[in-house]
Amino acid sequence: MLLRIGIAIYMWSVVLLSFKFDKENLWMALLMAYLVVIPGLSLLHYRNAKTGMIGGIGSLLFFLASAIVLVVTDLSANVAWPLIYLHIIKDVLLIFGSLILIGESLKEMVRDRITAPFPK
């Protein structure tokens, strides 16, 4: 539960601190909506495991894209390798956290399937 809340707070703080609220950029509005909805789906894991899995996969994709963007921008700016490593390690750890969330949701889906009554 703490991992889900932590990832949700991190993604929501990215929205609040990083993006300017510009009404003319449609892609920025779509990215902001993605960053608001996906953590909410991840938090709904305890009501529906499939929703939690969708949220986990969405957060994994976001952190993977964030790591790729950071590597590309740091390499184009000729940043030293230790600084690139420090920029990337956060996203790599959050990717592993997202994988843990996906695994928990998958485990819950399998448990529900096994304990369900036989004639479904």
C-alpha positions as YAML, in Angstrom:
chain: A
units: angstrom
residues:
- id: 1
  name: MET
  ca: [0.00, 0.00, 0.00]
- id: 2
  name: LEU
  ca: [2.83, 2.39, 0.84]
- id: 3
  name: LEU
  ca: [4.50, 1.75, -2.52]
- id: 4
  name: ARG
  ca: [1.27, 2.50, -4.38]
- id: 5
  name: ILE
  ca: [0.72, 5.70, -2.40]
- id: 6
  name: GLY
  ca: [4.35, 6.76, -2.87]
- id: 7
  name: ILE
  ca: [4.27, 6.29, -6.64]
- id: 8
  name: ALA
  ca: [0.94, 8.11, -6.85]
- id: 9
  name: ILE
  ca: [2.25, 11.06, -4.82]
- id: 10
  name: TYR
  ca: [5.40, 11.18, -6.96]
- id: 11
  name: MET
  ca: [3.47, 11.20, -10.25]
- id: 12
  name: TRP
  ca: [1.00, 13.80, -8.98]
- id: 13
  name: SER
  ca: [3.87, 16.01, -7.78]
- id: 14
  name: VAL
  ca: [5.41, 15.76, -11.27]
- id: 15
  name: VAL
  ca: [2.16, 17.19, -12.63]
- id: 16
  name: LEU
  ca: [1.98, 19.99, -10.07]
- id: 17
  name: LEU
  ca: [5.64, 21.02, -10.14]
- id: 18
  name: SER
  ca: [6.78, 20.38, -13.70]
- id: 19
  name: PHE
  ca: [4.05, 21.43, -16.08]
- id: 20
  name: LYS
  ca: [2.81, 24.87, -16.91]
- id: 21
  name: PHE
  ca: [-0.95, 25.02, -17.27]
- id: 22
  name: ASP
  ca: [-1.05, 26.13, -20.90]
- id: 23
  name: LYS
  ca: [-4.44, 25.75, -22.54]
- id: 24
  name: GLU
  ca: [-3.05, 25.76, -26.08]
- id: 25
  name: ASN
  ca: [-0.90, 22.61, -25.89]
- id: 26
  name: LEU
  ca: [-3.14, 19.59, -26.36]
- id: 27
  name: TRP
  ca: [-0.34, 17.02, -25.95]
- id: 28
  name: MET
  ca: [0.66, 18.59, -22.64]
- id: 29
  name: ALA
  ca: [-2.93, 18.36, -21.42]
- id: 30
  name: LEU
  ca: [-3.09, 14.70, -22.46]
- id: 31
  name: LEU
  ca: [0.17, 13.94, -20.64]
- id: 32
  name: MET
  ca: [-1.09, 15.69, -17.52]
- id: 33
  name: ALA
  ca: [-4.34, 13.71, -17.66]
- id: 34
  name: TYR
  ca: [-2.32, 10.50, -18.03]
- id: 35
  name: LEU
  ca: [-0.21, 11.39, -14.99]
- id: 36
  name: VAL
  ca: [-3.31, 12.05, -12.93]
- id: 37
  name: VAL
  ca: [-5.39, 9.03, -13.98]
- id: 38
  name: ILE
  ca: [-2.75, 6.25, -13.93]
- id: 39
  name: PRO
  ca: [-1.82, 6.60, -10.22]
- id: 40
  name: GLY
  ca: [-5.52, 6.66, -9.39]
- id: 41
  name: LEU
  ca: [-5.97, 3.37, -11.24]
- id: 42
  name: SER
  ca: [-3.04, 1.93, -9.34]
- id: 43
  name: LEU
  ca: [-4.64, 2.92, -6.04]
- id: 44
  name: LEU
  ca: [-7.86, 1.15, -7.02]
- id: 45
  name: HIS
  ca: [-6.03, -2.21, -6.87]
- id: 46
  name: TYR
  ca: [-7.78, -3.15, -3.63]
- id: 47
  name: ARG
  ca: [-11.21, -2.85, -5.26]
- id: 48
  name: ASN
  ca: [-10.30, -4.50, -8.57]
- id: 49
  name: ALA
  ca: [-6.97, -6.19, -9.29]
- id: 50
  name: LYS
  ca: [-7.28, -5.65, -13.07]
- id: 51
  name: THR
  ca: [-7.49, -1.90, -12.52]
- id: 52
  name: GLY
  ca: [-4.39, -2.06, -10.32]
- id: 53
  name: MET
  ca: [-2.55, -3.95, -13.04]
- id: 54
  name: ILE
  ca: [-3.48, -1.31, -15.63]
- id: 55
  name: GLY
  ca: [-2.20, 1.37, -13.26]
- id: 56
  name: GLY
  ca: [1.03, -0.56, -12.67]
- id: 57
  name: ILE
  ca: [1.65, -1.02, -16.38]
- id: 58
  name: GLY
  ca: [0.90, 2.65, -17.02]
- id: 59
  name: SER
  ca: [3.33, 3.79, -14.34]
- id: 60
  name: LEU
  ca: [5.98, 1.37, -15.67]
- id: 61
  name: LEU
  ca: [5.61, 2.87, -19.15]
- id: 62
  name: PHE
  ca: [5.83, 6.40, -17.76]
- id: 63
  name: PHE
  ca: [9.02, 5.70, -15.81]
- id: 64
  name: LEU
  ca: [10.56, 3.89, -18.77]
- id: 65
  name: ALA
  ca: [9.81, 6.84, -21.06]
- id: 66
  name: SER
  ca: [11.12, 9.24, -18.42]
- id: 67
  name: ALA
  ca: [14.41, 7.31, -18.18]
- id: 68
  name: ILE
  ca: [14.82, 7.31, -21.97]
- id: 69
  name: VAL
  ca: [14.12, 11.05, -22.21]
- id: 70
  name: LEU
  ca: [16.61, 11.76, -19.42]
- id: 71
  name: VAL
  ca: [19.34, 9.70, -21.10]
- id: 72
  name: VAL
  ca: [18.79, 11.41, -24.46]
- id: 73
  name: THR
  ca: [18.74, 14.92, -23.02]
- id: 74
  name: ASP
  ca: [21.75, 14.31, -20.79]
- id: 75
  name: LEU
  ca: [23.76, 12.81, -23.66]
- id: 76
  name: SER
  ca: [22.90, 15.72, -25.95]
- id: 77
  name: ALA
  ca: [24.03, 18.15, -23.23]
- id: 78
  name: ASN
  ca: [27.36, 16.26, -22.77]
- id: 79
  name: VAL
  ca: [26.74, 15.59, -19.10]
- id: 80
  name: ALA
  ca: [29.27, 13.44, -17.23]
- id: 81
  name: TRP
  ca: [28.42, 9.73, -16.83]
- id: 82
  name: PRO
  ca: [28.13, 9.82, -13.01]
- id: 83
  name: LEU
  ca: [25.49, 12.54, -13.28]
- id: 84
  name: ILE
  ca: [23.61, 10.60, -15.96]
- id: 85
  name: TYR
  ca: [23.65, 7.59, -13.63]
- id: 86
  name: LEU
  ca: [22.26, 9.68, -10.77]
- id: 87
  name: HIS
  ca: [19.48, 11.03, -13.00]
- id: 88
  name: ILE
  ca: [18.53, 7.56, -14.23]
- id: 89
  name: ILE
  ca: [18.74, 5.50, -11.03]
- id: 90
  name: LYS
  ca: [15.55, 7.07, -9.64]
- id: 91
  name: ASP
  ca: [13.54, 6.01, -12.67]
- id: 92
  name: VAL
  ca: [15.07, 2.53, -12.68]
- id: 93
  name: LEU
  ca: [14.11, 2.04, -9.03]
- id: 94
  name: LEU
  ca: [10.59, 3.28, -9.76]
- id: 95
  name: ILE
  ca: [10.40, 0.83, -12.69]
- id: 96
  name: PHE
  ca: [11.21, -1.99, -10.26]
- id: 97
  name: GLY
  ca: [8.52, -0.64, -7.91]
- id: 98
  name: SER
  ca: [6.02, -0.68, -10.76]
- id: 99
  name: LEU
  ca: [6.99, -4.26, -11.56]
- id: 100
  name: ILE
  ca: [6.28, -5.16, -7.93]
- id: 101
  name: LEU
  ca: [2.84, -3.53, -8.21]
- id: 102
  name: ILE
  ca: [2.10, -5.45, -11.40]
- id: 103
  name: GLY
  ca: [3.15, -8.69, -9.70]
- id: 104
  name: GLU
  ca: [0.91, -8.03, -6.71]
- id: 105
  name: SER
  ca: [-2.07, -7.36, -8.96]
- id: 106
  name: LEU
  ca: [-1.34, -10.48, -11.01]
- id: 107
  name: LYS
  ca: [-1.06, -12.55, -7.83]
- id: 108
  name: GLU
  ca: [-4.41, -11.18, -6.62]
- id: 109
  name: MET
  ca: [-6.06, -11.97, -9.97]
- id: 110
  name: VAL
  ca: [-4.78, -15.56, -9.85]
- id: 111
  name: ARG
  ca: [-5.90, -15.94, -6.23]
- id: 112
  name: ASP
  ca: [-9.39, -14.69, -7.12]
- id: 113
  name: ARG
  ca: [-9.53, -17.07, -10.05]
- id: 114
  name: ILE
  ca: [-8.43, -20.06, -7.94]
- id: 115
  name: THR
  ca: [-10.78, -19.36, -5.03]
- id: 116
  name: ALA
  ca: [-13.78, -18.60, -7.23]
- id: 117
  name: PRO
  ca: [-16.64, -21.13, -7.21]
- id: 118
  name: PHE
  ca: [-16.14, -23.87, -9.78]
- id: 119
  name: PRO
  ca: [-19.13, -23.48, -12.18]
- id: 120
  name: LYS
  ca: [-18.69, -19.88, -13.29]
...
